[in-house]
Amino acid sequence: MFDASLLYTVGLIFLATLLGSYLRSRRKDPCLHSFEGFHVTVERTDNKVVWGVMELESTGFELIYRDDVQDSKHVESSYILYGEEYKDIQVIYRFVDQLTPENKRRRDRDIRRSFHPGMIERSKRAMRRFIGTASESINEVLSVLVGRAKKPAGRYINDESEKSLYRLGSNLIGHAGGVFDPLLERYIGQKVVIEMMEDDTVHEHVGIFKNYSPDFIELLDIQFPHKQALSLGPDGCDDSECLEITVDGDKLTASNPSEQPVLIQSVHLGDEERLLNAVVDSGESVELFMQGSLEKAVLHVRVVRELDMVVPRTRSIVRHRAERFQQGLITDIIFDVGVLLNANRRQAEQERRLREELRKNSKSALAAANLGSILLQKKEYEEAEKWLTHALAIRYSLPDNGRRAEMELRELTRKSERSGTATPSVQHQVNSQNGNSPKQVSVVVDK
C-alpha cells in the first residue's frame, strides 16, 4: 500500500532545495550591488590594481575593460574575481568626479532609495531586520516543524534526513535575512570615521555610511588622499592636474592651482628616497633645493579625490561619528600618518638616518619634523612631540612653513588623549604657533 508521507517528505526536501538554489543564485552582496554597472578600481592586498565596469553575480564579479589589453601572450578584455577571493581585496572605489551624467543620476537615485526609502524598500529592510534578529527563534520553530513531520513519516525520515531538512531551512533563513547589526543600523546616512588597514598601517577616513553586509561596508563622499607618482623631466612635470611643477637646475617649485591641499611625501632620486612631508595649500607654492639631478626624479604626492568606497569588514571598522567634525579636523584626518602595525626595514633605516642627521645638525627642521612623523606612527608620542615641537620652533626652515608639523601635532593630541597619555603642552604649542604664514617658502633638502 502506498504511503503518502513518503511523497510529502520528498516533496518538502525538493521544494526547499529549489528555493534555496534560487535564493543563492539571486543573492548579491548589497554593497557591491551599488557599484554594479559603474567603472570601479579594485586594489588587492598584493598591490595589484585592476579597473573596469563591474558586472556582479552571486559568486563574484567581472571587471570589463574599456579597451582590450595586450599581454605578452594574449589579449585580455576583462578580469574575474571570485567570491573566495574577496578576502584578498584591499578596497574597491569609484571616482565621483569621473562619473558620466547618466551614472551620476543612477548614483543619486540609489542614494535617495537608501536614505529616503519608499514603502516597499522600508518593508524589505524591516523584513530583513526581523529575520536577522529572530533567526534563532525561527530555527527553533523549524526544528519543531521537522519533528512533527517526522512522526507520520518515521520510516522515511531518519536522523540524517532530519539534519538535511534543518540545514536547508537554516540556509533559507540566512539567504533571506543576511546579517543584521543593530549598532551599524543607526549609522546609516550618518557621517562617520572608519579605521582602515592599508599595508601595515591603520588610517582614518571620513565618509557617509551607506550600507553594510557580512563581507563589506560601503561609504560615500570620502575625501581620500590618492597616491600619485610624478616623473620629473628637465622642465618639470606636465602630467599632474593638481600641481604645477617646474625645475630649474637643482631647484624644484611646486604650485597648487587646485581647490584642495596636496601632500608632497617624498622624492626618489635613483635608489635614494628623501622625505619631504610638505602640505601645499590651494593657491600656494613651495620651493625645494635638491642636492642632485632632478631630471629623472620621481615625486610621490597625495592628492585629495572624492571617492565612493567599498571596504572589506576584515580590514576596516566604523569607529566614530563625525557629524560635528569641523572642516579643519577633517583635513587633518585626510592626511593622517596612521598607526604602524608592524615595523619595517625601510622605516627603521629612515629613522636611523634622521637621528644621525640631527646628531650632526640639531637645527635641521626637516629632519626633526620627519623623525617626529615616524615616531607618531609608532605611537611613541612623548618623543614625537619633542621633535615636532622642535621643528615648529624653526618653522620657517620647513618647506610648508610648518603646516604639516602642526597637523601632526593635532593628530598626536587626538591619539594621545584617546590612549590617556596626552600632555598639555601639545595643544598649547599648536595654538601658539597658529597665525599667518608666507605664501611661498623654500628649503634645502639634503641627503
N, C-alpha and C positions, 0 to 999 in steps of 0.2 A: 504493500500500500504506500502511495506517495505521501511524504511528509512535507507540508508547505513551509515548515520552519527552515528547511534547508534552502529553499528558494529565497526566503526572507533574508537569511544571513548572507548568502552570496550576493544578492541584490544590494544589501546595505554596504558591503565592502566595495562592490563595483562602483556604486554611486559616489561613495566617499573618495575613492581613488580618482575618479574622473574629475570631481570637484576640486580636489587637491591639486591635480595636474593643471587644471585650468587656471587656478589662482596663482600657482607658481609661474606659469607662462606669462601671466599678465602683471605680476608684481614687479614694479620697477622702483628703485630707490627714489624717494620723493625729492631728495636734494639734487641728485644727478638729473632727475627728470626736468628740473628747472633750466638746465643747460642744454637739453636736447634740441638739436637744430641750430645751435649757436656755434660760432667759431671760438674754440677754447684752447688753452695751453695747459698741458699736463706736465708737471715736474715730478720725476720719480726720485726715490731716495738714493739711487745710484748715480744721480746728477744727469741722467738722460732727460732731455726735454723734447716733447713732440707736440704738434698742434694740428688742428683740423676741425671740421664740422662734426659735432658729436651725433652719432646715431646709437641710441640706447636700447638695450634689450635686458631681459631679466637676468641673463647670465654674464653680462659685461657690456662693453660698448666699443664702437669702432670710430676712429677719427678719420674722416675723409679729407685728403689733402686738396687744397685749391689747385695745385699744379703737381703733375707727376714728378717723382724724384728719381733720378738716375743713379743707381748704386753701381758698384764695380762689376756686378754680375747680373743685375736685373733692374727692372723699373718698378718702383713702389708707388701706389696710389692711395694707400690707407695704412693705418696702424690699429691693431686689435689688442684690447686689454681685457682679460678675462676676470670674472668675479674673484677667483682665487688670488689674483694679483693686486687686488685693492690694497692689501697691506703694504705694498711697495710704493704707494702713491705718497708723495710729499704734499702736493697741493694741486688743485685744479682752479683755474681762474679765467675770466674773460675781461677784456679791456672795455670799460664803459664808453670811453671816448672814441672807440673804433667801431661801434655798432652802427649798422645801416639804419635808415629811418624806419624800415619795417620791423627790424629786430628791436629797436627802441620801443616801438608800440607794443610788440609782444612782451617785452620785459615789463613795461608799465602795466599791461593787463594782468600779468602774473602777480605783480606786487599788489595790485588792487584786490585780486581774489584772495591773496594770502593775508593781507592786513585788514581788509574790509570785505569779508566773505559774505556771500548771499546765503539764503536759507538752505539750499542743497549742500553747499560746502560746509556750513556750520553743522548740519546734520551728519555728514560724513565724518567730520572731525570728532563730533560728540560720540558717534558710534565707535570710532577707533579708541577714544579715551575710555569708553565704558568697557570695551573688550580687553584693552590693555590693563585696566585696573582690576577687572573681575575675572581675569583669565584663570586664576587658580580655582575660584568658585565654579566657573564653567567647566573646568576639567573634572571637578568632583561630580558635578551633575552628569557629565558624560560617562563617568565611571559607573554611576548608578544605573543609567540607561543601558549600558552594555551588560551590566549584571542582570537586569531584568530580561534583556533579550536572550541571555544565555540560558535562562530557566527552561523555556519551551524548546530550545534547540541545543540542549546539553550534549546530545550525541554528536553534534557537528561543530560546536564552538569549544575547542579545547583551550588550555591556558595560553598557548602560543597565538591562537587566533584572537583571543581576548586582548593580548598585548598589541597585536597589529591594529585592531579596531581603535584602541585607546591612542596609539601613536598617530594614526590617521586623523583622529579628531583633534589632537593637540596641534598637529601641523596646520590644520584648517584654521584654528583659532589664532595661531601665530601669524599666518599669512593675512588674515583679515584685520588683525589689530595692530601688529607690529609692537615695538617697544614704546611704551608711554612713560614719560618722565615729568611728573607734576612740577618739579623745580624748574626745568627748562621751559615749560609751557608759559610761565609767567613772563619770560623774557622775549617772547616772540613780538617783533615790531619795536623792540627797545634797542637803544644804542648800548653796546656792551664792549668790554675789553676781553679779548681772548689771549691766552698764553699758547704759543705755537712753537714747536720744536723745529728748528731749521739747522741742519747739520748737527753740530754738537752744542748749539746754543739755543736757549729759550728766549723768544722775543714776544713783546706785547703788540697787539694791533687793535684798533678801534673800528667798529663797524656796526651795522644794524643787523640784529639777529633775526633771520627769516624762518629757518626750519631746522629740523634735526631728524636723524634716522638712526638705526642701530649702528651704522658704519660711519656716518658723516655728520658734520654741521655745516650750515650754509649761512653766509653773511653777505651783506650788500654794502656798497659805498665805502669800502676800505681805502684809506689813503695809504698806499703801500710804497715803501722805498725800493723801487725796482732797480736791479743791478744793470749797469751798462759798462762796457769796456770800450774806450775810445782810443783808437790808434792815432798817434800824432805823426805829422809829417814836418817838412821844413817850414811850412807856413801855419801849422796848427792842425785843426780838425774841422772838416766840413760836414761830417756825418751826424753831428749832435743837434737835436732840436731844443735842448734845454740849456746848453752853454755855448757861448761864442768864445772860441779858444784861438789865440794867436801865439806864435813862438818867434822870439827874436833872440837868436843866439842861445844863451843859457837862461833866458827869462821866459816864463810862461804866464800869460794873462788870461784869466777865465772870467767872463762876464755872464750874468744870468738875466736874459731878457724875458723869461717866463714869469708866471704869477706865483709859482711855488718855489720854496727853497730847494737847493741841491746840496748834497753832501759829497765832497771830494774825499774819498777814502785814502787812496794811495796812488803811487805811480811806479810802474815797473820799468826799470832800465836794464834790459837784458835779463839776467837771472836775479837781479837785485830788486827788492821791494822797499820803497821808502814811504813811511806813513805820513799822511798829510792831515787827515781828520779835520777838515775845514768846511764850515757851512757857508754857502754863498746865497744870501737872501735875494729876493726879487729886486732887480734894478741895481744890484751891487756887483762889485768885481774884486778879485784878489790877484796879486802878482806874486809869483813864486820864482826864486832864482835857484836853479839847479846846478849842481856840480856834475857835469857830464852831458853828453849829447842827448837832445830830446827828439831827434829826427825819427827814431824807431821806438820811442817810448809808448807805453800803454797806460792811459789814465783810467782808474777804476772809480766810478761815481755811483751814487744812489739818487735816482730821480723819482719824485713823487708821482705815482699814477693812481687813478681811481679804478678799483677792481671790484668785481663780484667774485666771491671765493667759496669753494667747497673744500673742506679740510677733513681728513680722517680723524675720528674721535680718539684714535690711538696716539695721535701726535698733537692734539690740541684740547683745550678745555676753556669753557666760559668761566671767567674769574670775577669780574666786577661789572656793576652798572656804570655807564659813562654819560648819562643824560645831563649831568651837571658839570661835566668837564669843560673848562674854558679852552678856547682855541689854542692858546699858548701851550697848555699842557698836552693837548693832542699832538701838536707839532713836536714836542719833546718825545712823545711816545713813538711817533713815526720813525725817528732816528735813534731809538734806544739802543744801547750797546748790548743789552740782553744779559743773560746769566749763562756762563760757560758750564757745561755739564762734565766734560772730560778735557783735561789738559792735553795740548798737542805740542809737537816738537817745534812747529813754526812759531807759535806764540811764545814758547819758552825762549827761543832764540831771540825774538824781538825784545822780550823783557830784559834778557841779559845784555843785549846791545844798548838798550836805552839806559840802563843803570850804569854801564861803563861810560857812556857819553856824558851823563850827569856827574859822574865822578870826576871827569876831566873838566867839565864846564857846567857848573851848577846853575848858571844863568840861561841855559838853553830852555826857553819857554816851550818850544815844540816838543822836545824830548820829555819834559815834565808832564805836559798835557797828555801825550800818548801813553806814557807809563801809567798815569792815573786812570786812563781809559781801560787799559789791560787789567789793572788791579780791581777796577769796578766790576768788570766781567767775572773776575774770580771771587767776588764778594769779600774782598779784603778792604773793607770800607774805610778804616781808620787811615791806612797808608794812602789809599786812593784820594781821600780828602786832602791829605798833606800835599800831594803833588799837584792836584788840580788847583788848590788854593795858591800854591807857589807859582803856577803858570799864570793865573789871573793877576797876580801882583805885578807881572811884567807883560801884561796882555797885549801891549802894542807891538810886541815881537811875534805875536801869533798871526797866522795867515788871515783869520777872520776876526781879528781884534778880540778874541776870547768868547765869541758867540757859542762855539761848540763846547768849550770848557764850562760855560755857565749852564748849558743844557745838561751836561753830565753831572754837574753838582746837584742840580734839581732832581735828576734821576737817582743819584746817591741818597738824597734826602728821603725820597719816597720809599726806596727799598730798605734803607736802614730803619725807618720808622715802622715798617711792617714787621721787621725782624726784631724790633725792640732794642736796636743798637744805635739809635740816632744821636748825633752830637749837635748841640745848639749852635755851634759855630758855623755849620754848613749853610743854613738858610740865611744867617746874618751876613755871611760872606757874599752870597749871591745877591742879596738885596743891596748891599753897599756898593757892589760893582756895577749894578744896572745904571744905564744912562745913555746919552747919545754917543754914538761911535762913528768914526770916519767911514765914508762910503767906499774907500779903497785903501788897502794896506798892502805891505809887501813883506816878504820873509825869505831868508836864505835857508834852503833845505840842504843840510849836509848829509853825508853817507851815514 
